[in-house]
């Protein structure tokens, strides 16, 4: 499940369940919608309800980060459970959790 919420200081994409290849069409559409309404505010992926993430989920986050950067805004990833955080770290993508992104 995916919900988009507009706040005064950000646009939030609230994800629940598995963040995998089956979720990609909805994720891509939601990112596009968020970028249409963001108006300079950060885009937040709230992963508090995510129980699983695979390589396609990571790919979607990387693509969303690039799209945000191209529009002059920031991608924030919040609400990451310890289990999902560990998956980020094991995959070598822990830097996605830092709003500044990877150094270099």
N, C-alpha and C positions, 0 to 999 in steps of 0.2 A: 504494500500500500504506500502511496505517496501523496502528500498534501503540500500545497504551496501556501505560505502565509506571508503577507506583506506587513512589515513593522516599520515604524518611523525611521529606524536606524539600520535595517537590513531586510532582505527577502530570504525567507527560510524554506528549504525543501526538507520536509520531515519524512524520513524513510522508515518503514517498518518491514520486518521479515528478511527475506534473502535478497541480497544485492548482487545478482548474478545475471547471466546472459538473458534470462527470461524477462528481467526487469528493464533491460536496456531501451526498448522503444519508449516506455513511459518516462524513463530518466532523461533521455535526449529531448523529448517534448517539454518536460518540466524545466530543464535548463534553458531551453529556448524561450519559454514563457517568462521565466525569472529574469532573463537578460533583457527582455522587452519592457519590463516594468521596473527594473532596478534603479534607474536614474541616479547612478553614481554610488548607491549603497552597496555594501558587500552582499555577496550571495553566500548563504550559510547552508551547508549540508548537515542536518542534525541526524546523526546515526544512532541515537539512543535506542531506537527500536530495531536496529539491524542485528540479526542473529548470525548472519553468514555473509562473507564477501569473497568473491573470487576475482580472477584476473580481469574479467570484463568489467567488474565493479571498479577495480583500480583504474582501468583504462578510461572509464567514464569520468572518474574524478580528475585524472590528468587532463583529459580533453576539456572538462569544465573549467579547470584552473587556467588553461590556455585561452579559452573563450573569454573568461573574465578579464584576464590580463589585456587581451586585445581591445576590450571595451573600457579599460582604465579602472577596473574595479578589482576587488579582492575576493578570493574564495576562502571561506572559513569552514573547517570541518570540526564539528562539536559533538558532544554526547557519546564519544567513543567508549564502548565497554572495554574492560580489560582483555576480554577474549578477542575482540575485533582489533584492539590496539596491538596485541601480540601478532596477529596476522599481518598487520602493516609492517611491524618490525622484522618479522621473519622474511617477508618479501623484499625487504630493503627499501620500502617506501614510507618509512616513518617520517621522513621530511615533509610529506604531504600534510601532516598534522600541525606543522609550523606555518602560520600565515605568511611568513616571509619567504617560505620555500627553501629549496636546497641552496646552499652557498655555492658561489662560483659562477 
